[in-house]
Amino acid sequence: MQILGLGTDIVEISRIASMIDRHADHFLDRTFSKSEIEYCSTKKNATQHYAGRWAAKEAVMKSFGTGFVKGIHWTEIEVISQPSGRPDVRLSGDTERFAADCGIAKILLSISHGKEYATATAIACSE
Ligand SMILES: CC(C)(COP(=O)(O)OP(=O)(O)OC[C@H]1O[C@@H](n2cnc3c(N)ncnc32)[C@H](O)[C@@H]1OP(=O)(O)O)[C@@H](O)C(=O)NCCC(=O)NCCS
């Protein structure tokens, strides 16, 4: 296994809160998968967890080494939370194919959030 890319992102939680306020379900459905919404919406401070996942999606995209490219959809970069709380990345659709074309087989992810900011770091690995 070889490290192919590293990505990081930091998000102001208030920015995500205002997007949720202004666009509600439309924003959530366009950005997050069903299982991400299920996870975040059951938490005491849902916005922190949404912000962490937003940062994770940006970090994953940066780990591809290309930045945002046409054909990548936010919902196709999904954070799956293990029973321990550890976040894993699941890619699907065009985004999965794009990553495979870049030789990426696995992405390691870490998320953290405080009161004002959420941050995530992603490492893209080969087979
Ligand atoms: C995991 C832990 C280090 C998180 O640290 P924290 O300072 O409380 O919170 P942070 O904001 O920095 O990090 C939160 C993120 O850590 C990640 N995380 C949680 N558990 C994790 C684990 N076991 N391994 C790796 N990452 C983990 C998650 O992505 C979480 O964000 P999310 O819920 O939005 O996905 C801390 O809660 C801990 O050590 N817990 C002990 C184990 C525990 O309580 N387990 C309970 C479930 S069995």
The ligand as a Gaussian input file, in Angstrom:
#p B3LYP/6-31G(d) Opt

LIG

0 1
 C      -13.022000       9.180000      19.768000
 C      -12.596000      10.367000      20.585000
 C      -11.067000      10.458000      20.561000
 C      -13.199000      11.662000      19.964000
 O      -12.540000      12.817000      20.455000
 P      -13.304000      14.139000      20.928000
 O      -12.286000      15.133000      21.294000
 O      -14.372000      13.779000      21.899000
 O      -14.105000      14.652000      19.647000
 P      -13.573000      15.237000      18.254000
 O      -14.492000      16.355000      17.878000
 O      -12.117000      15.565000      18.230000
 O      -13.806000      14.014000      17.270000
 C      -15.092000      13.569000      16.971000
 C      -14.928000      12.653000      15.796000
 O      -14.002000      11.610000      16.131000
 C      -14.248000      10.517000      15.273000
 N      -14.187000       9.280000      16.070000
 C      -15.060000       8.875000      17.004000
 N      -14.680000       7.678000      17.488000
 C      -13.540000       7.332000      16.828000
 C      -12.694000       6.184000      16.863000
 N      -12.921000       5.159000      17.675000
 N      -11.614000       6.146000      16.044000
 C      -11.367000       7.181000      15.190000
 N      -12.155000       8.298000      15.106000
 C      -13.220000       8.363000      15.928000
 C      -15.639000      10.735000      14.664000
 O      -15.473000      11.043000      13.283000
 C      -16.195000      11.934000      15.427000
 O      -17.011000      12.785000      14.663000
 P      -18.439000      12.291000      14.101000
 O      -19.185000      11.706000      15.251000
 O      -19.064000      13.544000      13.566000
 O      -18.138000      11.289000      13.023000
 C      -13.075000      10.266000      22.050000
 O      -14.502000      10.424000      22.042000
 C      -12.700000       8.940000      22.717000
 O      -11.558000       8.634000      22.946000
 N      -13.666000       8.161000      23.087000
 C      -13.411000       6.929000      23.831000
 C      -14.030000       5.811000      23.190000
 C      -15.505000       5.918000      23.325000
 O      -16.045000       6.717000      24.062000
 N      -16.208000       5.099000      22.579000
 C      -17.638000       5.139000      22.635000
 C      -18.224000       4.277000      21.547000
 S      -17.876000       2.564000      21.817000

